[in-house]
Amino acid sequence: MNRFALLAVCALPACALSACAPPRASYAAPMSPEGAAQAAYDIAGFVGRQMRPDQGGIAIRKAPGDDLLWSDLTNNLQAGGYTITDVMAQHRLRYAVSTLPDGTFLHATLDGTSIARLYHADPSGRLDPSGPETLITAEAAE
């Protein structure tokens, strides 16, 4: 059996098992109220560019221990007319905010589309974008 066929046979069970895995949870590193407000604003803007409020409810996977970002995000989306639920919905949104040596990294995914952006935190805790927002679609990831 050639290497490619062997790899395909070995990878098949892993792929089948990964399809059964639950969606990844959200994550949020500790951040200031100003930082959480900026991240929530940017995530809500991303959602607004991907769908209209009348296209169905959004289930947000809240990060364990995160009250700041999740609260700001749900408030922003509800103010924009979106229906937010913590149970199954037509659309799923998750986010990750991590602290890196070069700044704070935001990654958010709505259904099959994601954004990513690096921020620099100023002394007050406000997040300022360090570069452009990167949009990743499911088609581009394949």
N, C-alpha and C positions, 0 to 999 in steps of 0.2 A: 504494500500500500504506500503510495507516495505521501510526502509530508503534508501536502495541501488536503488530501482526503482524510488523513489522520486528524489534522487540526479541525476540520469541519465536523467529523464524528465526535470529537471530544468537546467541541464548543456547543453543539446542539443541546445537550442537557442543561448547560449553564444558561443559555439563552432562554430556554423554556422556563427554568426556575426564576430567572430575573423578571419575566413577564408576570409572575405571581406576586412579586414583591410589592409592598405598599409604596405609594409615592413618597419621595423624600420629604422630610419635615422642613419647616423654616428654621432659620437660625439668626440670632441677632446678638452681636457682641455688645457689652455695655457701651452706651453712648449718652451724650448730653441731650437734654430736651430739644435744643436747637438742631443738633445732628439728626435726631429722630424725625423732626419736622421736615427737614430738607429731604431725607431719604423717602419719607411718606409722600411728599409732594412730587418727587421724581417718579416714584412707582405709580402713583395715581395718573400722572401725565402719560406714562407708558400705557396703562390700561386704556385711557381715553383715546390714544392713537390706534389701539388694536380693535376696540369694539365700542358700540353704542350702548347706552344704558338699557334700551329695549331689547337687547339680544340675549337676555337671560341673567339669572342670578350668578353671583360669584362666591365660591367657598374659599375663604382665606385660611391657609394653614398657619396658625399662630405659632410663633417660636416660643418654646418653653421659657418662662420667666420674662418674656417681653411684654410690657404693658405700654411703653411709650410709643414705639413705632407702630405697633398694631392698632392702638387707639387712634393715633393721628391718621393712619392709612384708612381705617374704616370710616372715620369722620369725613375725610376728603372725598372718598368714593361715594358715600351716601349723599353728601352735599352736591355731588355731580349727577345724582339721580340713579345711581347703581344700587341694586338690591344685594346686600351682603348677608351671608348665612354661614353658620359653622357646621352645617350638615352638607350632604351631597347637593351639588348644584350643577347647572349646565357648564359652568366654567370653573377652573381651579387656578388659584394664585398662590404662589409661595415665594419667599424672599430669603436672602441670606446677606447679612452684613458682617463683615470680618475686619478686624484690625490687622494691618500689615505694617512692616517697617516703613514703607513708603507712603502710607496713608490708610484710608478706610475704603474697602472694596464692597460695592453693592452689586448683587445679582438677583434679578427677579424673573420669574417665569409665569406666564399666563398661557395655559394650555400648552401648545408646542412652540411658543415664541418667547425668547428671553432678551433681557437687556443686561448689560454689565457696564459699570463705570467706577473709576477710581477717584477718590476725593482726598483733599488735603484738609485736615482739621486746623482751624485757626485757634489761637489761645482761648477764645470764648467757648469753643466747642462746636462752632458752626462748621458745616461741611461745605467746602468750595470745590467744584469740579476741577480735577487735575487734567482732564482730557475729554475727548468726545465720548458720547454714549455709544456703546456697541450694540447693535441689534443682531440677534441670532435667530433665524427661523428654522423650523424643523427640516425643511428642504435643504438648507445650507449645511446642516449638521450631518447629513447623510453622505 
